[in-house]
Amino acid sequence: MKHLLTIAGSDSSGGAGIQADLKTFAAHGTFGMSVITAVTAQNTQGVTMVQDIDAEVIEAQINAVFDDIRVDAVKIGMVSRPEIIKTIADRLRYYKPQIVVLDPVMISKSGYPLLAPEACATLVQELLPLATLVTPNLPEAEVISGMKVTMKEEMRPVAERILELGAKAVLVKGGHLNGSADDLLFDGSTERWFMGDRIDTKNTHGTGCTLSSSLAANLAQGLSLADAVAASKAYVTEAIEYSLPIGGGCGPTHHFV
Ligand code: PLP
């Protein structure tokens, strides 16, 4: 069995963050472990409070896992602040996991900042060069690249810029454009598009977390980058199709369809 580690924030409502990651790892038949970077108080309607975990506690969690257990892949989600990012990067440079999927989480769908504005540059400098694959949505891709994307044709230059910044491969998720939800995978040589129909639901809380965790699990299980993206996109699409209308806001995706 493959051992997967998520380094991310806790979502009390269970739809995103650490909870989505662990459910996704389980749904892929892998063993999930977690390093918690922040505790968020949130539900389907929004985030009400966040407490970041001290960087030294994050460091101790990472050390505890890697010093004892083989880690086949790491997924990184909410990383809040520059000190936290620097700590994670330092530990990953030391332990050198083979597969690192970076979901550059910045703002929740409800509009709450999950990454301090001053931490964006640190994330790019410290974590992008460690990423096997980075999975920005369009607003995140724009912040990372400093470029605007208003149409599909503009996704490729942004992907190229993100690779110049150090990531080995990038999946630019096109769901924020009107129309279909088409994603671009670029590894520096081959451009591959993954087409997706837009599903008419408001229950999409945690889709980004679920996709990046699924990618980490599929890559750890030996799938190629392109096969992992195809399989993970299919998994998330089904998770959205069967999403749960719980709570008064944006409900969670269904991890065990
Ligand atoms: N809360 C936490 C802890 C997260 O890591 C994420 C991940 O992106 C979110 C919330 C955002 O969830 P969403 O934007 O899908 O509502």
Residues whose N, C-alpha, C, O or C-beta is under 5 A from the ligand:
A	BS01	PLP	G9 S10 D11 A16 G17 T40 G77 M78 V105 I107 S108 K109 S110 T204 H205 G206 T207 G208 C209
